[in-house]
Amino acid sequence: MDEELLELQRQFEFAQQAKSSVRLSERNVVELVQKLQELHIIDFNLLHTVSGKEYITPDQLRHEIVAEINKLGRVSLIDIADSTGVDLYHIENQAQHVLANDPGLMLNQGEIISQSYWDSVAEEINDRLQECSQIALAELAAQLQVGSELVTSVLEPRLGTMVKGRLEGGQLYTPAYVARVSAMVRGSARGITVPTNLSALWSSLQQLLHEMDGASGVAIEVSFFQSLFNGLLKEGEVLGSLRAGVHWTPNVFANAQKECVDSLFSQNSFISYETLQKLGISQPVQFLQSRYPEGIPLVTAFVHPSMIEMLDAATEDALESSSWIDSLSVLPASFGPQDAYKIVSLCPSVQLALKSNKVLIFGESYVFSNGFIKDVYDRMEKEMESFSVSRSSGVMLSDESHSVNVAKVGHDSSRLTESNDAGSETASNKQAIEKGQKRKKGKSAGNAISGAAESGPDNQEHVPTKSKKHQRKGKDTASLLVSDSKIGAKKESVKTKEDNLSIPSEEWLMQKIMTLVPDFEEQGIDDTQTVLRPLANHLRPMLINSWKERRKALFTESAERIKRLLDNLQRKLDESFLNMQLYEKALDLFEDDQSTSVILHRHLLRAIAAPIVDTLLHDLDIHNKLRNGVEVEESQNSESVSLSPGERTAIAKSFPGSLLNKALAVVDALEGKRVETFMDAFRALSEESGLPLKKLDKKLERTLLHSYRKDLTSQVSAETDPVSLLPKVVSLLYIQVHHKALQAPGRAISVAVSRLKDKLDDSAHKILADYQTATVTLLALMSAATGDEEDCSSDRILTKRELLETQMPALKGLVLSASQS
């Protein structure tokens, strides 16, 4: 048998050494392999090496990968690719098969690691740990060139077996060291007798360990101390309670706390939260409710039900005798008003009286019976019979005629509003308003001007029901207003009585209450905000109602005058504000030129907006005076009024309520630099005044532009002053070219002319530019004509004016021909 094997070996060696007469090239071999694969003679996959000169099967590649892993325990896929000569892509694919077949392997950051490798690493870590007593996981991770999380996941199942230690807070400790530190934690915790923040305790232990072990000592994390402490607490080796993980309260302190609280609560029937906070109880309400379920928590104290019984008896006596009581005088001195209110509301007698409306509580602690309130009211009503106060020193009573005027003017305002909406389709703004007034009367939108005088606390609750009905039905309101106005016109004699009709101020009522109820002063009630003012506010509406019949007699001719005033004001505002909106649209053409834009904005505010504001403020001031009974001459004409900034501010400050702020905002916006700011403020003021303004729609804009263009054309035709002609021509050109109504001052004319260069032909623009240059020269000569050179300057001015007059026909023809076409 051996001889046969030797013979076969010799034959095999001879066959290998024999030279073939036919040699295959590499290309032929590759084609031969491909042919064998096509004929399915080779029915398995083949992988090329990187050099392309070798084939390797996937099974062989996996075998080599497994062999490398078994040899090294931790191998990089890149190293396997280098050693096998196979592309990394194939290595990664086959590595996935190897990992799937062997759960003991893991892939981490391009490396395959076996469990045997981790076992050897764990043994090394254990040997080192026994030498050093402590090792940081971060240090191990850096040495092994892996993540700390991976090291933790590998070590945790091996703790107590291969690694004799404890893992805590990213550190490995030996059992002996853990026992030593645990003894220190136990001793420190048992030595604490007051609530302590454990963080401070752990800091002290860290410093102590550092001093004991020196520079070579182990750095202990706070979490390690906390973990040891939690274990001791769970095992019952330290007694106490732990809150939020760091606030430690030992049992000895908690027991002393409870004994002190029990003593105070049993002696006084109450205990304040401040006392418990001084005892170290941070949540006193929860503590007391859990310890005394029958107790009642107040705002600053916790009381026993016996305290309520005591106060209830005192309060019941006061209610039965039609008197009053200050609950704070019965309660302990440490109680506040909020505590008093809460405990009073828990008294059965007060609860029963509140349900039947027989008691009132003022200032949170003062309990008044209805009998006492009625007695004070009856005595105050007698005082009111002889009371008389002037307008300058008291608060005027809002009479019934004013209440009806609210509704009446409100309907007039709404009528104007709806007529404005209807009139937007007519040829001009003025005609639209007039037709709208004749067309219909709609529902009331309310008039805030009239309401402002009565919106204060004196009159909010006592507007007659008649005005409410007025807001529901427009037709019934109109007929009622006519009849009411006739009744008011017949009773002219009532006007003299209205001037004297008034009620006292709150201060006067409070003084009278102190006089009528001397007990208040005897018991030291001098806090007007707590008792006197609420009591006066409660009595005041009832006193106003007692004068209701007299108030109904205060219809005067002021109602008709106010109606006419607001009608005229609405008409003037509609006309002026529509023109203002029209002029505002032209400002968009100059937004790219900041300096010119500022000039145009200021000019529009000074020239157009100021008269509108003066008209509105003047008429609102007259309206305000008429509402307050001040005589105003009928001849005053708001259309010709011109106010200074100081006068505008003074008038605005005389307005009541929110109207004052909005009026001041309009005055400020008028002195500003932006038209849109003024428009917003003016709309807000008008709406607050019950005078809604119309918005400029496309149809109305075309109508106004046509009217404005027609008016400018007639002015240009009739103009004889060469200086005044230029701005009118420029405005007319802007209407023709841009369809915008431009209002430009002299300083902006040059810019406006230059902007027309691209819109006009060269000859027309040259006429306009030459005329503008000549006008500027003439104005410069006129301003410089002073002193001894006056005669010479006069000649030059006259010459220049004559030159301009010769150019006027050409300039007029420039725009008039276009207007006619």
Beta strands, then each sheet from edge to edge (+ up, - down):
strand 1: 47-48
strand 2: 55-56
strand 3: 74-76
strand 4: 105-108
strand 5: 111-114
strand 6: 134-136
strand 7: 166-168
strand 8: 171-173
strand 9: 196-197
strand 10: 240-243
strand 11: 247-250
strand 12: 270-272
strand 13: 296-297
strand 14: 301-303
strand 15: 324-326
strand 16: 359-362
strand 17: 366-369
strand 18: 395-396
strand 19: 502-503
sheet 1: 1+ 2-
sheet 2: 3+ 5- 4+
sheet 3: 6+ 8- 7+
sheet 4: 9+ 11- 10+
sheet 5: 12+ 14- 13+
sheet 6: 15+ 17- 16+
sheet 7: 18+ 19-
end
